[in-house]
Structure formats: structure tokens, C-alpha cells
């Protein structure tokens, strides 16, 4: 599912009673993603009940190997995004 597909799904769900335009649906989706990016960027966690948790983790620098040459390289420290699915989501996927 792409962002455009998500906008279409929101538009289809809200079209029935509230007369929301596709532009407003797109703005709603963008607002949710922007809020999530800001929260995660500042080191916060995003917990969506019934879906899962998004958290940014800090990885320390470490030594790795170039698989082609076998030479050692230093992998720099970085922040990575981690997602853990909720039990509700896991249950719905596994029936």
C-alpha cells in the first residue's frame, strides 16, 4: 500500500457522511505522518494501540567486514527506527 492508496482509503471511509475532499484526506494523512516524524525525530516513541510501537534506537559504532574483500571497516554510529507489532495485530495476521 502506498501513501496515495492510504489517502484513497481515508477518502472512501470519510466520504459517506462528512463530505471530505481528496485534498483534505491527503492533508490528514500528511499531518499524521508529519506528527510521527517529529515525535520520532525528537527521540520520542509512537504507540498506536492495536497496531504497534515505533521507537528510535541508538546503535554504537562497530567493526564490520566488506563481504567482497574481507577487509575490516568501521560502521559509524547511527539511529535506527524499530517497530514492534502489538499482540492484536499479530493475532489478526495469524487468524
LINHU-V630530 format. One line per field, one symbol per residue. phi: phi as a letter, one per 20 degrees, with the letter a starting at -180 (. if undefined). A space follows every 10 residues. Layout:
phi=???
This chain:
phi=.effffffff fffefgddle ffffffffff ffffffffff feneddddgn crddbededf fbeccffedn ffceeffadc ecccffffff fffem
